[in-house]
Amino acid sequence: MLAALFKAAHSDGFLACVNQGDRMWHFAISVFLIELYGHNLLLTAVFGLVVAGSVLLLGALIGDWVDRNPRNKVAHASLFIQNISVTVCSIVLMLVFSYKQRIEQIWDGWLTVVCYTVVIVLADVANLASTALTIAIQRDWIVVITGYNRGHLAGMNATMRRIDQVTNILAPLAVGQVMTLASNVVGCGFILGWNLVSLIVEFFFLSRVYRIVPALSVKPPVVDVDQTYLQRIERRSQGMGRSLVHLKEITNLPLCFRRFRWLVSTCKDGWRAYYRQPVFLAGMGLAFLYTTVLGFDCITTGYAYTQGISGSLLSLLMGVSAITGLMGTVMFTRLRKTYGLVNTGIISSCLHLGCLLLCVCSVFAPGSPMDLSLLMPYITSNSSPLLPDRSSIHWTNNTVLFDNVPSGTAPESYISIILLFLGVITARIGLWSFDLTVTQLLQENICESERGVVNGVQSSMNYLMDLLHFIMVISAPQPQHFGILVIISVLFITTGHTMYFLYAHKAKRKRRLDT
């Protein structure tokens, strides 16, 4: 027992370091990109598209890389690439902020475009490395560290999510205060220094955990890339009676073409492996929850601002939502002990959907700005955008606080906006409990040899569904459209939970047949 606690303490310390730096960087890069482009959202939108697209395309390959390599090498390489990418990106940002006017005069302004491209590419590489590290630590290491004990695994998952919730508040506040009190250059320097220091600390914790848990060094043997691909081709070709000819054609191809074909084959096999999993419906259900505007991102907070809600109140509401998220992690551990993991997901789903009914009611409540006539091709020119002009922006944990900008027209009644945020905040209890349920189902039911690639595809699905919610906002950008977006979001979430209900029904039926 003491050994388990010792391992958990080191793991939690390592995760705290990783989460703090991750959250700090994700917050800071959004602010820096807006500042670089003159308080315009274009660079931020491009960055979001690049990040989502890269994980969508490379998720399976990242997971396969995690599976094929020793755990310590994967974690060390991911940490190094992530921190070094952030460090170099911070240096480039410091130079751009310091010499922006000179840079804009070089090459008729094309050097500025090059700098923007370098920043986005480096930030994307850091995000890909972070994705690999998340898959390795939170989907593989933690299972081994807990000794495949379901009770310890549930407790560790809940602890990690609590750390994530706390750092989601503290990290942006820390870097936000530095940027507000000093400057963007100082903020970049703060991020740079933090990453260099945290790189050493994270390596120490990582190596320490790896040494005190000998089981982490045990992993299926690594198979050569070309050998793996040729074995797949041989198995497929033998059934058609032309294996020797086909293999000769493959081996005669240049190495670059063979590697490309292997990459395509790996992606296909990854998605097929994901589809074959017994928890496929549960994973898909979780992915569908990403297609929503009912969260504390810039979309919802921007809408609230147009409805007369002040920035200070939005910050307070975000703090309350973090508390309800922590309540969800506590509820998960207790429900799992009492009712089991599958039933915990059912209860969490019902609670999540029940709270979101308040958001649906807000669409039709007094004070709702919904106007279906604005969905016609000709939109009146006096409609205000969902996200107002972002001059004089201060950021606090993804919440946008506008200074010196006229507030949105106060609604006739605040009942609608009250119901909306009451639903969003209370729904986070069921949301985080459900998220933890599906996370543990993936951990418990995926075999070790496919753990990385399947979770890589799961990350791709999450980003794909997240992209859909931005497309929704682009299609209906006015505050008067927000009610439609709320209804569509609830429909996607209901579909996701329905998929989980189908999974739960199959799992219970299989359990009854086995007994």
LOTORDO-999126 format. One record per residue (C-alpha): residue number from 1; x, y, z. Coordinates in steps of 0.05 Angstrom, whole numbers, padded with zeros to 5 digits. Layout:
// LOTORDO-999126
n:x:y:z
NUM:X:Y:Z
...
This chain:
// LOTORDO-999126
n:x:y:z
1:00000:00000:00000
2:00056:00048:00018
3:00091:00032:-00048
4:00027:00047:-00086
5:00020:00114:-00050
6:00093:00130:-00064
7:00084:00116:-00138
8:00020:00157:-00140
9:00053:00216:-00106
10:00109:00218:-00157
11:00060:00209:-00214
12:00015:00265:-00189
13:00075:00312:-00181
14:00097:00297:-00252
15:00027:00308:-00279
16:00021:00374:-00241
17:00084:00399:-00275
18:00062:00377:-00344
19:-00009:00404:-00337
20:00014:00471:-00310
21:00061:00484:-00369
22:00011:00457:-00419
23:-00046:00501:-00395
24:-00001:00561:-00391
25:00023:00553:-00462
26:-00046:00539:-00492
27:-00071:00603:-00460
28:-00011:00645:-00478
29:-00006:00626:-00552
30:-00078:00647:-00564
31:-00065:00715:-00534
32:00001:00724:-00571
33:-00029:00707:-00639
34:-00085:00759:-00628
35:-00035:00812:-00607
36:00010:00796:-00667
37:-00046:00807:-00718
38:-00073:00872:-00690
39:-00129:00846:-00646
40:-00155:00803:-00703
41:-00177:00730:-00696
42:-00148:00707:-00763
43:-00083:00678:-00737
44:-00119:00645:-00679
45:-00168:00614:-00727
46:-00112:00589:-00773
47:-00075:00560:-00713
48:-00138:00525:-00689
49:-00149:00496:-00758
50:-00077:00472:-00764
51:-00077:00440:-00695
52:-00143:00404:-00706
53:-00125:00382:-00776
54:-00056:00356:-00756
55:-00083:00314:-00698
56:-00140:00290:-00742
57:-00092:00265:-00795
58:-00034:00243:-00751
59:-00070:00217:-00689
60:-00066:00144:-00710
61:00008:00151:-00729
62:00024:00184:-00662
63:-00011:00128:-00625
64:00025:00075:-00666
65:00091:00108:-00650
66:00074:00105:-00576
67:00058:00031:-00583
68:00121:00012:-00622
69:00173:00045:-00577
70:00195:00035:-00505
71:00155:00076:-00454
72:00213:00116:-00427
73:00237:00136:-00497
74:00167:00157:-00518
75:00157:00200:-00456
76:00227:00230:-00458
77:00222:00246:-00533
78:00152:00276:-00526
79:00174:00319:-00467
80:00236:00343:-00502
81:00201:00360:-00567
82:00144:00395:-00532
83:00187:00438:-00487
84:00239:00455:-00539
85:00186:00474:-00589
86:00153:00520:-00539
87:00220:00549:-00520
88:00241:00564:-00592
89:00171:00591:-00607
90:00176:00638:-00547
91:00243:00664:-00572
92:00214:00678:-00641
93:00154:00713:-00610
94:00200:00756:-00567
95:00239:00778:-00629
96:00175:00793:-00668
97:00145:00834:-00611
98:00210:00871:-00600
99:00225:00887:-00674
100:00157:00883:-00706
101:00162:00948:-00745
102:00231:00931:-00773
103:00208:00860:-00792
104:00148:00888:-00829
105:00194:00929:-00874
106:00237:00870:-00896
107:00220:00833:-00960
108:00158:00877:-00969
109:00128:00847:-00907
110:00139:00774:-00926
111:00186:00764:-00868
112:00127:00776:-00822
113:00089:00721:-00857
114:00149:00675:-00849
115:00151:00691:-00774
116:00076:00677:-00767
117:00085:00611:-00803
118:00144:00591:-00759
119:00105:00607:-00696
120:00044:00567:-00717
121:00086:00508:-00740
122:00126:00506:-00676
123:00062:00512:-00634
124:00031:00456:-00674
125:00091:00411:-00663
126:00087:00425:-00589
127:00013:00406:-00589
128:00028:00340:-00626
129:00082:00324:-00576
130:00033:00340:-00520
131:-00017:00293:-00551
132:00035:00237:-00553
133:00053:00251:-00480
134:-00020:00250:-00459
135:-00032:00183:-00494
136:00031:00153:-00463
137:00021:00178:-00392
138:-00055:00182:-00383
139:-00074:00122:-00425
140:-00016:00074:-00415
141:00030:00090:-00357
142:-00025:00102:-00308
143:-00054:00033:-00322
144:00012:00000:-00308
145:00028:00043:-00247
146:-00038:00024:-00213
147:-00022:-00050:-00225
148:-00086:-00058:-00267
149:-00126:-00048:-00203
150:-00192:-00016:-00223
151:-00203:00019:-00156
152:-00134:00050:-00157
153:-00142:00068:-00230
154:-00207:00105:-00217
155:-00175:00143:-00160
156:-00115:00162:-00202
157:-00159:00185:-00260
158:-00201:00228:-00214
159:-00138:00258:-00183
160:-00110:00275:-00251
161:-00174:00309:-00272
162:-00175:00350:-00208
163:-00103:00372:-00222
164:-00126:00390:-00293
165:-00184:00431:-00267
166:-00141:00470:-00217
167:-00085:00484:-00267
168:-00137:00505:-00318
169:-00150:00564:-00272
170:-00083:00579:-00240
171:-00037:00573:-00301
172:-00074:00625:-00344
173:-00081:00671:-00284
174:-00006:00668:-00272
175:00016:00683:-00343
176:-00042:00733:-00352
177:-00018:00774:-00293
178:00053:00775:-00319
179:00029:00799:-00388
180:-00018:00851:-00358
181:00031:00880:-00308
182:00092:00877:-00354
183:00088:00865:-00430
184:00082:00812:-00483
185:00157:00806:-00488
186:00163:00793:-00413
187:00105:00744:-00419
188:00144:00706:-00473
189:00206:00707:-00429
190:00165:00680:-00371
191:00139:00622:-00414
192:00210:00609:-00439
193:00240:00606:-00369
194:00183:00563:-00343
195:00192:00512:-00398
196:00267:00506:-00389
197:00259:00496:-00314
198:00199:00449:-00321
199:00236:00408:-00373
200:00287:00389:-00320
201:00235:00377:-00266
202:00191:00336:-00312
203:00250:00293:-00334
204:00267:00281:-00261
205:00196:00259:-00242
206:00190:00218:-00305
207:00255:00180:-00293
208:00238:00171:-00220
209:00170:00140:-00235
210:00200:00096:-00289
211:00252:00069:-00240
212:00204:00054:-00183
213:00154:00018:-00227
214:00193:-00039:-00261
215:00131:-00061:-00300
216:00137:00002:-00343
217:00200:-00027:-00375
218:00162:-00089:-00399
219:00129:-00079:-00467
220:00117:-00121:-00529
221:00179:-00125:-00574
222:00188:-00071:-00627
223:00179:-00094:-00699
224:00215:-00060:-00757
225:00173:-00011:-00797
226:00186:-00042:-00866
227:00180:-00113:-00838
228:00113:-00097:-00808
229:00086:-00068:-00872
230:00112:-00126:-00915
231:00081:-00176:-00867
232:00013:-00141:-00875
233:00020:-00142:-00951
234:00040:-00215:-00950
235:-00020:-00235:-00908
236:-00067:-00197:-00954
237:-00035:-00223:-01018
238:-00032:-00297:-00999
239:-00107:-00302:-01002
240:-00105:-00279:-01075
241:-00049:-00327:-01095
242:00001:-00274:-01118
243:00042:-00259:-01056
244:00111:-00268:-01088
245:00098:-00222:-01147
246:00065:-00169:-01103
247:00120:-00171:-01051
248:00173:-00164:-01105
249:00137:-00102:-01131
250:00134:-00073:-01061
251:00207:-00085:-01045
252:00228:-00054:-01112
253:00195:00012:-01094
254:00239:00069:-01068
255:00244:00074:-00993
256:00205:00139:-00990
257:00146:00107:-01027
258:00148:00046:-00982
259:00147:00090:-00921
260:00089:00131:-00948
261:00049:00067:-00963
262:00065:00043:-00893
263:00040:00108:-00864
264:-00026:00102:-00902
265:-00032:00030:-00881
266:-00019:00047:-00808
267:-00074:00100:-00809
268:-00123:00051:-00840
269:-00105:-00004:-00790
270:-00111:00046:-00733
271:-00181:00066:-00751
272:-00201:-00007:-00762
273:-00172:-00025:-00694
274:-00213:00032:-00663
275:-00276:00006:-00696
276:-00263:-00065:-00672
277:-00258:-00045:-00598
278:-00314:-00068:-00552
279:-00316:00004:-00525
280:-00322:00035:-00594
281:-00392:00063:-00581
282:-00370:00092:-00515
283:-00311:00127:-00547
284:-00354:00154:-00603
285:-00404:00178:-00552
286:-00350:00218:-00517
287:-00327:00248:-00583
288:-00397:00273:-00599
289:-00396:00314:-00535
290:-00343:00358:-00566
291:-00392:00387:-00616
292:-00422:00438:-00570
293:-00424:00512:-00555
294:-00445:00498:-00483
295:-00377:00509:-00451
296:-00334:00565:-00424
297:-00298:00580:-00489
298:-00295:00646:-00526
299:-00360:00631:-00563
300:-00404:00625:-00502
301:-00370:00681:-00464
302:-00374:00726:-00525
303:-00448:00712:-00530
304:-00457:00727:-00455
305:-00421:00793:-00464
306:-00470:00814:-00519
307:-00526:00799:-00470
308:-00500:00849:-00420
309:-00460:00803:-00374
310:-00397:00836:-00347
311:-00328:00807:-00352
312:-00320:00803:-00276
313:-00384:00762:-00271
314:-00360:00716:-00326
315:-00296:00703:-00288
316:-00336:00687:-00226
317:-00380:00639:-00265
318:-00319:00605:-00292
319:-00292:00595:-00222
320:-00359:00564:-00201
321:-00357:00518:-00262
322:-00288:00493:-00241
323:-00317:00476:-00173
324:-00374:00437:-00204
325:-00323:00401:-00248
326:-00286:00380:-00184
327:-00352:00356:-00156
328:-00359:00312:-00217
329:-00293:00278:-00203
330:-00315:00264:-00131
331:-00382:00238:-00155
332:-00348:00191:-00204
333:-00306:00156:-00151
334:-00366:00146:-00105
335:-00414:00123:-00159
336:-00363:00074:-00187
337:-00354:00042:-00119
338:-00429:00036:-00108
339:-00458:00020:-00176
340:-00400:-00001:-00220
341:-00366:00033:-00278
342:-00418:00021:-00333
343:-00476:00044:-00289
344:-00436:00105:-00268
345:-00434:00126:-00341
346:-00509:00117:-00347
347:-00523:00159:-00285
348:-00473:00213:-00308
349:-00505:00215:-00377
350:-00575:00225:-00348
351:-00549:00280:-00302
352:-00513:00315:-00359
353:-00574:00313:-00405
354:-00621:00334:-00349
355:-00580:00396:-00334
356:-00574:00415:-00407
357:-00650:00418:-00412
358:-00643:00484:-00375
359:-00601:00509:-00434
360:-00657:00488:-00482
361:-00708:00524:-00439
362:-00664:00586:-00441
363:-00674:00589:-00517
364:-00748:00602:-00508
365:-00746:00639:-00441
366:-00758:00714:-00434
367:-00697:00753:-00455
368:-00674:00704:-00508
369:-00650:00741:-00571
370:-00667:00684:-00618
371:-00694:00708:-00684
372:-00703:00656:-00738
373:-00713:00709:-00792
374:-00638:00722:-00790
375:-00627:00654:-00821
376:-00653:00682:-00887
377:-00601:00699:-00941
378:-00606:00773:-00929
379:-00585:00791:-00859
380:-00599:00860:-00833
381:-00537:00904:-00827
382:-00550:00925:-00755
383:-00541:00854:-00728
384:-00482:00850:-00680
385:-00432:00793:-00687
386:-00428:00737:-00636
387:-00358:00760:-00617
388:-00353:00835:-00610
389:-00294:00879:-00631
390:-00233:00855:-00591
391:-00198:00921:-00578
392:-00166:00927:-00509
393:-00170:00853:-00493
394:-00152:00821:-00427
395:-00155:00746:-00422
396:-00169:00704:-00360
397:-00172:00629:-00371
398:-00206:00631:-00439
399:-00254:00685:-00416
400:-00250:00750:-00455
401:-00256:00814:-00416
402:-00269:00876:-00458
403:-00248:00944:-00435
404:-00270:01010:-00465
405:-00320:00974:-00511
406:-00394:00990:-00506
407:-00431:00933:-00473
408:-00483:00894:-00512
409:-00554:00919:-00507
410:-00584:00896:-00442
411:-00639:00844:-00454
412:-00710:00855:-00431
413:-00701:00799:-00381
414:-00642:00761:-00354
415:-00681:00696:-00345
416:-00654:00667:-00410
417:-00580:00679:-00395
418:-00589:00656:-00323
419:-00620:00590:-00346
420:-00564:00582:-00398
421:-00507:00588:-00349
422:-00544:00549:-00295
423:-00549:00492:-00344
424:-00477:00497:-00368
425:-00448:00501:-00298
426:-00489:00444:-00267
427:-00480:00400:-00328
428:-00405:00398:-00316
429:-00417:00351:-00257
430:-00445:00298:-00302
431:-00398:00316:-00359
432:-00334:00304:-00321
433:-00361:00242:-00288
434:-00380:00214:-00356
435:-00312:00234:-00385
436:-00277:00196:-00329
437:-00321:00136:-00340
438:-00306:00130:-00415
439:-00232:00144:-00401
440:-00228:00085:-00353
441:-00268:00041:-00400
442:-00216:00055:-00454
443:-00160:00041:-00406
444:-00189:-00025:-00382
445:-00214:-00055:-00447
446:-00159:-00038:-00498
447:-00103:-00089:-00503
448:-00033:-00063:-00488
449:-00007:-00071:-00559
450:-00062:-00026:-00588
451:-00070:00023:-00530
452:-00032:00079:-00564
453:-00061:00075:-00634
454:-00133:00068:-00610
455:-00126:00128:-00564
456:-00092:00166:-00620
457:-00154:00154:-00664
458:-00198:00175:-00605
459:-00160:00241:-00602
460:-00171:00249:-00677
461:-00246:00238:-00668
462:-00248:00288:-00612
463:-00215:00341:-00655
464:-00260:00325:-00714
465:-00323:00335:-00673
466:-00293:00398:-00643
467:-00282:00426:-00713
468:-00356:00416:-00727
469:-00376:00463:-00672
470:-00333:00518:-00701
471:-00365:00506:-00769
472:-00432:00513:-00735
473:-00412:00581:-00707
474:-00385:00604:-00774
475:-00451:00584:-00807
476:-00493:00620:-00755
477:-00450:00675:-00725
478:-00502:00724:-00698
479:-00525:00726:-00625
480:-00595:00715:-00651
481:-00571:00648:-00679
482:-00543:00624:-00613
483:-00608:00590:-00592
484:-00604:00547:-00655
485:-00532:00529:-00638
486:-00554:00509:-00568
487:-00608:00462:-00595
488:-00559:00431:-00645
489:-00508:00422:-00589
490:-00558:00386:-00545
491:-00577:00341:-00603
492:-00504:00322:-00614
493:-00495:00309:-00539
494:-00559:00268:-00537
495:-00533:00227:-00595
496:-00467:00216:-00558
497:-00501:00192:-00495
498:-00548:00148:-00536
499:-00486:00113:-00564
500:-00462:00102:-00493
501:-00530:00073:-00474
502:-00524:00024:-00531
503:-00454:00005:-00508
504:-00479:-00004:-00436
505:-00537:-00049:-00460
506:-00489:-00093:-00500
507:-00439:-00096:-00442
508:-00493:-00117:-00393
509:-00522:-00169:-00440
510:-00453:-00198:-00452
511:-00440:-00201:-00377
512:-00506:-00238:-00366
513:-00489:-00288:-00421
514:-00420:-00300:-00393
515:-00448:-00315:-00324
